[in-house]
Amino acid sequence: MKAWEKAHSLTLAIYKATALFPREELYGLTSQMRRSAYSVPTNIAEGCGRSGAADFARFLEMAASSASELEYQLILARDLEFVSEISDTGLTARTTELKRMLSALIVTVRSGRKTRHADS
């Protein structure tokens, strides 16, 4: 699934970016951003393992919620000057793109249209 691949790639980027955060943030913003990031592909994967479209859509909604959390955390990290504006712009753009993909996928799944997993 394209959405899962994008989410996984974003998670790796978040781990790299947060590795540079101050040590005192290890159990704060660093941990929270990593959890939000890996929650997205985790929920997509779990939803794919469910038997029905309604369950799948529910897990996609949870993934989208985690992506929204990450969006705010990126704003906070930028404002605290933990990430450069250049890094933040790229990470935020990737998060926004992923949210759009998830929204479209949720609509498709809820409508009952067939999706090819490679294109989702």
N, C-alpha and C positions, 0 to 999 in steps of 0.2 A: 504494500500500500504506500502510495506517495506521501500521504499524511503522516504515517508512522515513520517513514524514512526522514522526512523533514523534522519531525519531533525528536527523533533520535539524534540527528545531526545538531539540532539546537541544544539538546541536553549536553552533548559533548562540549560545545562552545561555552555553555554556562559554567561547566566544571572548570574549564581552562580560565575563564575570566575571574571566577570566584577564588581561584587558587592564589590570586594576587591581592585579595582583600586583607585588611588588617587581621592579625591573629585574634584579637579580642572579639571579632565578628564570627569566629568559627562556629559557635553555637547559636548565633543570631541570624543575621542576614545571609551569611554564606550558606548555612544549613537550610534556611527557608527557601532560598532561591533554587538550590539543588533539588529539594523535595518537590517544589512546584514544577520544575523543569522535567524531572523524570516521571512525575505523575502523568504527564501528557501521553507519552508513548505507552506507558504501563496501562492506562485506561483504554487506549485504542486496542492494545493487544488483548486485554481481558474482554472487551466488548466483542471482538472478533470470535472469541471462544464461546460466546453465548449462543443459545439456540434460536432466538427470535430477533426480529428487527427492532422491536420495542426495547429490549434489553441492550442491544447494540447502540441504539440511539441514546439511551440513558448514559451509557459509558462514554460516548462521544461528547455528551453535554458536560460530564465531569471533566473530561480532558480539556474542553474549551474553558471551563471555569478555572482550571489550573493555569492555563495560558493567560487568562486575564489577571490572575494573581501575579504571575511572572512579569507581566507588563508594568504593573505598579512597582514591583520590586526593582525593576530596571530603572525606573524614574528615581526611586529613592537612592539607589546605588550611584547614579549619575550625580544627583544633588549633593550626596555626601562625598563626592569626588573619589569614589572607589573605582570607577571605570571612566575612561576618557569619553568625551562626547562622540568621537569617531567610533569607538567600540560600541557604545550604547546605541548609536544610530543603526548600526548593522544588526545588533541583537534585537532591538525593538522592531525593526523592519521585518526580520525573520519571524518574530513572534506574531506580528500583525498578519503576515501572510499565512501563517499556520492557522490562526483563528478563522480567517476567511475560508480556508480549505475545510476546516472542521464544520463551519456553519453550512457550507454547501453540501458536505457529506451528510450532515444531520437531516437536511431537507430531503435529500435523495432517499435516505434510509426510511424516514418517516412517511414519504409518499409511496413507498413500496416499489419504486422503480428498481430494476436490476442494476447493480454496479459490478464492474469488473474490479476485483481487489487490486489489481496492478495500477489502475487509474484513480483509485480513491485516495 
